Amino acid sequence: MKIIKHSGWGRTHSSISKCYEIDEFNQSLISENQSGLAIGLGRSYGDTCVNSEGIYFRMKKLNRIEIDAERMIATCSADVTIGDLERASISNNLFPITVPGTEFVTIGGAIASNIHGKSHHQAGSFGKSLIEIKLLKSNSELITLYPVGETAEYFWATVGGLGLTGIIVEATIKLQKIENAYVEIAEERAKNFDELIDLLNDFDKRFLYTVAWIDLSGNFSGRGLVTGGNHASQKVISQSKIKNPNNFIEPKNLKIPDVFPEGFMNWFTIKVFNFIWFKKPIKREIQHLQHFLHPLDNVLNWNRIYGPTGFIQFQFSVPDHNLYFIKKVLELMRKYRIASFLGVLKKFGDGDRSLLGFPNPGWTLAVDVPANRSDFINEISSLMDELAQIGGRVYLSKDTILNVNQFRRMYPEYNRFIEQKKELDPLDFWKSDQGRRLALC
Ligand SMILES: Cc1cc2nc3c(=O)[nH]c(=O)nc-3n(C[C@H](O)[C@H](O)[C@H](O)COP(=O)(O)OP(=O)(O)OC[C@H]3O[C@@H](n4cnc5c(N)ncnc54)[C@H](O)[C@@H]3O)c2cc1C
């Protein structure tokens, strides 16, 4: 057992609590403590991975990855990071089907958030590539869950279940075949929001990986860059000068010190960054898959640049015909002079059976907001009823603002989730600050 300070990536919520390794889990810990929560690498943003009224459980660093190259599957302990799974897969000419924007996410965290990636329009969320999950219940029973059949309801409550059904200890994951570790990428600039949407729709037809970056400087018209990527063929690789097409990238250790004052990321600095980024030369090139998929991973702890008060990442989705809501948010950012370091737009494909899963067909926008801008955050919070009304929702792994009523309207399967949680965790031991806020535990 260790005493740790654990916080979400936005550094807005944290707690100092006891943290046990899974091997230390036993029934006396359950009777002695009010609640527990499994945690990964703290890459969820707000209070999703914080349990200020109880204890934490963390997987021992087992890093167990077994790849069955013939069946194109990997069985991993839940502590394995997406990056480690990528590296082990690449050596076998395989790659995970869904990965998030950073490699520093554990398999447990990826399942508990049912993460989505740049391939969502074709591949769906992480849950879609899962074959089975091993879950440790609060009564110490280890159960195996499958996406179909008798255990399917438990499975789809655990996928996207924010750690509230138990501790995920292992998972078996489908992989995709790749010829090498490179992608051919293309980029195009869009002058305004409507052009950006048209381009992204067009890129979605041509590329497996797509994303748009919105320029949040200037007049917030929605101008930006659309990027698409497809796995490179061996032919393309042989024409290029790449010597080792199956190399993989080790994680970087470049850390930035925690010395940034509040307000360092201000209207001016962020506008300059956005302006330069928008004007940068358009790329048409071959890039390493891991560089392309995790562009922010060159610097660890980049969340420190927002200073000690931190930031929230506001990510929401709207159905296809309600793009007006995204324009409204951009307009509000202009009005309040909220310059976001990152504005990311993506079109989702089909949703899945995950009871609290985020992606649904439509569009999603993610923007960073300094946590000290309560004026803007209050205004956004006042729009949450409207967002629920038009069929939109906030990504729970980044949420800090929803109230119970708004959450229930956005996630109408919440009742079925609570029923499954009661069956899997009759003592109601697994809790988080977010779970309490949203009346999930
Ligand atoms: C730079 C960056 C980019 C990101 N890009 C994306 C993206 O493209 N798509 C996307 O969907 N998300 C993205 N995220 C969010 C991130 O993928 C999720 O929040 C993910 O859940 C974080 O995993 P973690 O291992 O850090 O877990 P934590 O943040 O520590 O925990 C997150 C949740 O998982 C639960 N959990 C963790 N381990 C276990 C376990 N073993 N058993 C049960 N529950 C567990 C926790 O209880 C908690 O509810 C990004 C985050 C960052 C910082």
The ligand as a Gaussian input file, in Angstrom:
#p B3LYP/6-31G(d) Opt

LIG

0 1
 C       -3.678000      13.645000     -24.482000
 C       -4.925000      12.794000     -24.338000
 C       -5.545000      12.323000     -25.474000
 C       -6.708000      11.541000     -25.350000
 N       -7.301000      11.108000     -26.500000
 C       -8.438000      10.388000     -26.417000
 C       -9.078000       9.921000     -27.608000
 O       -8.602000      10.148000     -28.734000
 N      -10.213000       9.179000     -27.468000
 C      -10.724000       8.890000     -26.246000
 O      -11.753000       8.210000     -26.192000
 N      -10.146000       9.308000     -25.093000
 C       -9.022000      10.056000     -25.178000
 N       -8.415000      10.489000     -24.014000
 C       -8.995000      10.087000     -22.732000
 C       -8.415000       8.745000     -22.234000
 O       -8.243000       7.836000     -23.290000
 C       -9.399000       8.075000     -21.253000
 O       -9.777000       8.958000     -20.251000
 C       -8.834000       6.789000     -20.600000
 O       -9.851000       6.192000     -19.824000
 C       -7.651000       7.068000     -19.681000
 O       -7.119000       5.825000     -19.220000
 P       -6.160000       5.690000     -17.964000
 O       -5.455000       4.399000     -18.071000
 O       -5.312000       6.912000     -17.846000
 O       -7.205000       5.599000     -16.773000
 P       -7.611000       6.636000     -15.632000
 O       -7.711000       7.996000     -16.238000
 O       -6.752000       6.473000     -14.453000
 O       -9.091000       6.126000     -15.311000
 C      -10.133000       6.355000     -16.243000
 C      -11.307000       5.465000     -15.899000
 O      -10.945000       4.112000     -16.100000
 C      -11.187000       3.361000     -14.926000
 N      -10.176000       2.313000     -14.868000
 C       -8.848000       2.421000     -15.065000
 N       -8.253000       1.215000     -14.947000
 C       -9.235000       0.319000     -14.644000
 C       -9.269000      -1.067000     -14.388000
 N       -8.178000      -1.839000     -14.418000
 N      -10.476000      -1.640000     -14.114000
 C      -11.605000      -0.896000     -14.083000
 N      -11.631000       0.422000     -14.338000
 C      -10.469000       1.033000     -14.605000
 C      -11.094000       4.361000     -13.796000
 O      -11.817000       3.919000     -12.668000
 C      -11.722000       5.577000     -14.438000
 O      -13.123000       5.489000     -14.370000
 C       -7.256000      11.249000     -24.079000
 C       -6.622000      11.733000     -22.937000
 C       -5.462000      12.499000     -23.057000
 C       -4.790000      13.020000     -21.812000

